[in-house]
Amino acid sequence: MNIKSLLLGSAAALAVVSGAQAADAIVAAEPEPVEYVRVCDAYGTGYFYIPGTETCLKINGYIRFQVNVGDQPGGDNDSDWDAVTRGQVQFTAKSDTEYGPLTGVIVMQFNADNATDQEAHLDSAYLDVAGFRAGLFYSWWDDGLSGETDDIGSAETLHNSIRYQYETDAFYAGISVDELEDGVYKFGEEANNVGVAVGLGGKAGVFSYQITAGYDVDNEDGAVRAMGTVDIGPGTLGLAGVYSTGPNSYYSTAEWAVAAEYAIKATDKLKITPAVQYYGNYFGGDKAVPDDFDGLGDAWKVGLTVDYQIVDNFYAKVSVQYLDPDDADDSTSGYFRLQRAF
């Protein structure tokens, strides 16, 4: 076989193979269409549609670094200062229904006192539609004045609850049934009860107000609280008063108390809030409580809180409090905080 015959044979073989491949050509599959995340502006900023659904989701939270100093209420750290770090993330889902927006919220919180002493817990989880809310969430008794001095809330304000709240832009009113298994209890007993709370509030020009009441079924006592704020001069004046018929899960710190503060808007970034509170028949913050407040001494508290906005979504806070009870030693406590929100 000469070279010419060899080349002609190879060319014929290649032609046959090429023809076979042309007859069996492989067609590439069409790529699946990609659904990009769409912005959802129906419920405010930060929401986006979960791909493939009509449900809008928002993810936000904060990172906090804080150094506590002095005598910390309920603290078990032997040092006179303690650094702690917290990370919190919140998922809020919303979708339209024939009853209005259906909302679901999950809040996870992660706390670290040091590298080995850490804990993670569910801070809130609830559903909300047409004014009805059910799940684990904070009660109206968690609200307070803007500073850090006032002590006019429950020992524990996070409950499994069911609530109905009617609200407009300037007014709200509601009622809730709260499981109080982690509330206060009389000496020798255990916390295992239920409570009923009501709340109403609103705004009228530069004035805002809130009235909250609760009845602890197991302890057979209740409490009522009123708060109000008004813009005066360069700041906002806040006043509050609370009265308890006896130690109960809604208020057990004292039989009665009054608090006042003035939040001074020094600059666009700086707020200074001096405050004071007076307690009648002061008991304190323990969850094991006496039958009544009889025979207890009074107490007073004064404090100062300074907030500074470093940049958008990043601020510093310093707070110092002095407490002087008749039946115990006086104490000074405070903290320095850095927090970045997102």
C-alpha positions in Angstrom: 0.0 0.0 0.0 1.5 3.3 -1.0 1.1 6.6 0.8 -1.6 7.9 -1.6 -3.9 4.9 -0.9 -3.4 5.3 2.8 -4.4 8.9 2.8 -7.5 8.2 0.7 -8.6 5.4 3.1 -8.1 7.6 6.2 -10.2 10.4 4.6 -13.0 8.0 3.8 -13.0 6.6 7.4 -13.2 10.1 8.8 -16.1 10.9 6.5 -18.0 7.9 7.7 -17.5 8.8 11.3 -18.4 12.4 10.8 -21.6 11.4 9.1 -22.6 9.1 12.0 -22.0 11.9 14.5 -24.0 14.3 12.4 -26.9 11.9 12.3 -26.8 11.5 16.1 -26.2 15.1 17.1 -26.8 15.9 20.8 -29.0 18.8 21.5 -28.1 20.7 24.8 -31.1 21.1 27.2 -32.5 24.5 27.8 -31.3 26.0 31.1 -33.9 26.4 33.8 -35.1 30.0 34.1 -33.5 31.7 37.1 -35.9 33.6 39.4 -34.0 36.5 41.0 -35.0 37.9 44.4 -37.6 40.6 44.0 -38.0 43.5 46.4 -41.3 43.6 48.3 -42.3 47.2 49.2 -45.8 46.5 50.4 -44.7 46.3 54.1 -41.9 48.8 54.3 -38.2 48.7 53.6 -36.1 45.6 53.9 -38.6 43.0 52.6 -38.1 40.7 49.7 -40.2 37.9 48.1 -39.1 34.4 49.0 -38.5 32.9 45.5 -41.4 31.0 44.2 -43.9 32.4 46.7 -45.9 35.6 47.4 -44.5 35.7 51.0 -42.3 38.7 51.9 -39.4 38.2 54.3 -37.3 40.6 56.3 -34.1 39.8 58.1 -32.7 42.2 60.7 -31.0 42.2 64.1 -28.0 43.6 66.0 -24.6 42.9 67.4 -23.9 44.2 70.9 -20.8 44.4 73.0 -21.3 45.6 76.6 -19.2 46.0 79.7 -21.2 45.9 83.0 -19.6 47.5 86.1 -20.6 47.7 89.8 -23.3 45.8 91.5 -25.4 44.2 88.8 -29.0 43.1 89.8 -29.2 39.4 89.7 -25.6 39.0 88.7 -23.5 36.0 89.7 -20.1 37.3 88.6 -17.7 38.0 91.5 -15.8 40.7 89.5 -16.8 44.3 89.7 -16.9 44.4 85.9 -18.0 41.9 83.3 -17.9 42.0 79.5 -20.7 40.3 77.5 -21.5 40.0 73.8 -24.8 39.4 72.1 -26.0 38.6 68.6 -29.7 38.8 67.7 -31.4 38.0 64.5 -35.1 38.4 63.6 -37.0 36.9 60.7 -40.3 38.5 59.8 -42.6 36.9 57.2 -45.7 38.7 55.8 -48.3 37.7 53.2 -51.7 39.1 52.2 -54.9 37.3 53.2 -58.6 38.1 53.1 -58.2 39.1 56.8 -55.3 41.4 56.2 -51.5 40.7 56.5 -50.5 37.4 58.0 -47.3 37.9 60.0 -44.9 35.4 61.5 -41.9 36.4 63.6 -38.9 34.4 64.9 -36.2 36.1 67.0 -33.1 34.2 68.0 -30.7 35.5 70.6 -27.1 34.4 71.3 -25.3 35.5 74.4 -21.6 35.0 75.4 -20.2 35.9 78.8 -16.9 34.4 77.6 -15.6 31.7 75.3 -17.1 28.8 77.2 -20.1 30.4 79.0 -22.5 30.9 76.1 -26.2 30.3 75.5 -28.7 30.5 72.6 -32.4 30.8 73.1 -35.7 31.6 71.3 -36.4 35.3 72.2 -39.8 35.5 70.4 -41.9 33.4 68.1 -45.4 34.4 67.2 -48.1 34.7 64.5 -50.3 37.7 64.0 -53.3 38.3 61.8 -56.3 40.7 62.0 -55.2 42.0 65.5 -54.9 38.5 67.0 -51.4 37.4 68.2 -50.4 34.0 69.6 -47.0 32.6 70.6 -44.0 33.7 72.7 -43.8 37.5 72.8 -43.2 40.5 75.1 -46.1 41.9 77.0 -47.0 45.6 77.4 -45.3 45.5 80.8 -42.0 45.3 78.9 -42.4 48.9 77.8 -40.8 51.7 79.8 -39.4 55.2 79.6 -36.5 55.8 77.1 -33.7 55.9 79.7 -32.3 53.1 81.8 -33.2 54.3 85.3 -37.0 53.4 85.5 -37.9 50.1 87.1 -41.7 49.9 86.4 -42.0 46.5 84.5 -42.5 42.9 85.4 -39.8 40.6 86.7 -40.4 38.6 83.5 -42.1 40.1 80.5 -41.7 37.3 77.9 -44.7 34.9 78.0 -46.6 32.4 75.9 -49.7 34.5 75.3 -52.7 35.0 73.1 -53.8 38.6 72.5 -56.1 40.8 70.6 -55.2 44.4 69.9 -57.1 47.0 68.0 -55.0 49.8 66.7 -54.9 52.8 64.4 -52.1 55.2 63.7 -52.8 57.2 66.9 -54.4 54.7 69.3 -54.4 51.0 70.4 -56.3 48.9 72.9 -56.0 45.3 73.7 -56.4 42.3 76.0 -54.1 39.3 76.5 -54.1 36.0 78.4 -50.6 35.2 79.6 -49.0 32.0 80.9 -47.0 33.0 84.0 -45.1 29.8 84.6 -41.9 31.9 85.0 -43.5 34.7 87.0 -43.2 35.4 90.7 -44.4 33.1 93.4 -45.1 33.2 97.2 -42.5 31.8 99.6 -42.8 28.0 99.7 -44.8 27.8 96.4 -43.9 27.5 92.7 -44.7 29.7 89.7 -47.5 28.0 87.8 -50.3 30.3 86.9 -52.0 32.5 84.4 -52.8 36.2 84.1 -54.9 38.6 82.2 -53.6 42.0 81.0 -55.0 45.0 79.2 -53.3 47.8 77.5 -54.2 51.0 75.8 -52.2 54.0 74.5 -51.8 56.5 71.8 -50.5 59.8 70.6 -51.9 63.3 70.4 -49.6 65.8 68.9 -46.5 66.1 71.1 -48.1 64.0 73.9 -48.1 60.2 74.1 -49.6 58.0 76.8 -49.9 54.3 77.9 -52.0 52.6 80.5 -51.4 49.0 81.4 -53.0 46.7 83.9 -52.7 43.0 84.8 -54.2 40.5 87.2 -52.2 37.5 88.4 -54.8 34.7 89.0 -52.6 32.4 91.2 -51.2 35.2 93.4 -54.7 36.9 93.5 -53.1 40.3 93.1 -52.7 42.8 90.3 -51.1 46.0 89.2 -51.8 49.1 87.1 -49.3 51.5 85.5 -49.6 54.8 83.6 -46.9 56.5 81.5 -46.8 59.6 79.5 -44.3 61.7 77.5 -44.4 65.2 76.1 -41.9 67.2 74.0 -40.8 70.3 76.0 -37.9 72.5 74.9 -34.9 70.6 73.6 -36.1 67.3 74.9 -38.9 64.9 76.0 -40.2 64.8 79.6 -41.4 61.3 80.7 -43.5 60.5 83.8 -44.7 57.1 85.1 -46.5 55.7 88.1 -47.3 52.1 89.1 -49.3 50.6 91.9 -49.6 46.9 93.0 -52.2 45.5 95.3 -49.6 42.8 96.4 -46.6 41.1 94.9 -47.6 39.5 91.6 -46.1 38.6 88.2 -47.0 41.9 86.6 -45.3 44.1 89.3 -43.5 43.0 92.4 -40.6 45.4 92.9 -42.6 47.7 95.3 -46.1 48.5 96.4 -46.0 51.7 94.4 -43.4 53.7 92.5 -43.1 57.0 90.5 -40.5 57.8 87.9 -39.4 60.8 85.9 -36.9 61.5 83.2 -35.9 64.2 80.8 -34.4 63.1 77.5 -32.3 66.0 76.2 -31.6 66.0 72.4 -28.3 67.8 72.8 -27.4 67.4 69.1 -28.6 65.3 66.2 -26.4 62.5 67.4 -26.2 63.0 71.2 -29.0 62.4 73.8 -28.6 62.9 77.5 -31.2 61.4 79.9 -31.1 62.1 83.6 -33.8 60.3 85.6 -35.1 59.5 89.1 -37.5 57.0 90.7 -39.0 56.6 94.2 -40.3 53.3 95.5 -42.9 52.9 98.3 -42.5 49.7 100.3 -39.6 48.5 98.2 -39.0 44.7 97.9 -36.6 44.3 95.0 -36.3 41.9 92.1 -36.4 38.3 93.5 -39.1 36.0 92.1 -39.9 34.4 95.5 -42.0 37.1 97.1 -43.8 37.7 100.4 -47.6 37.7 100.8 -47.7 41.5 100.9 -45.5 44.6 101.1 -46.3 45.4 104.8 -43.3 46.4 106.9 -41.0 47.1 103.9 -39.0 50.3 103.7 -38.8 52.7 100.8 -36.1 53.3 98.3 -35.0 55.8 95.7 -32.9 55.7 92.6 -31.2 58.2 90.4 -29.4 57.7 87.1 -27.9 59.1 83.9 -27.9 57.6 80.4 -26.0 59.0 77.4 -26.7 57.8 73.9 -24.4 58.8 71.0 -25.0 57.9 67.3 -21.5 57.3 65.9 -22.7 56.6 62.3 -25.9 55.2 60.8 -26.9 51.9 62.5 -24.0 52.1 65.0 -24.2 53.8 68.4 -22.7 53.9 71.9 -24.5 54.1 75.2 -23.3 54.8 78.7 -25.5 54.4 81.8 -24.9 54.8 85.5 -27.5 54.1 88.3 -27.4 54.7 92.0 -30.0 52.8 94.2 -30.5 53.5 98.0 -33.0 51.2 99.7 -33.9 51.6 103.4 -33.6 47.9 104.1 -30.3 47.2 102.3 -27.0 48.6 101.3 -26.9 51.3 98.6 -25.4 50.2 95.3 -24.0 51.8 92.1 -24.1 50.0 88.7 -23.8 50.8 85.1 -22.6 49.8 81.7 -20.9 50.8 78.5 -22.4 49.5 75.2 -21.5 49.4 71.5 -24.2 48.2 69.2 -24.5 47.8 65.4 -28.0 47.2 63.9 -28.7 45.8 60.5 
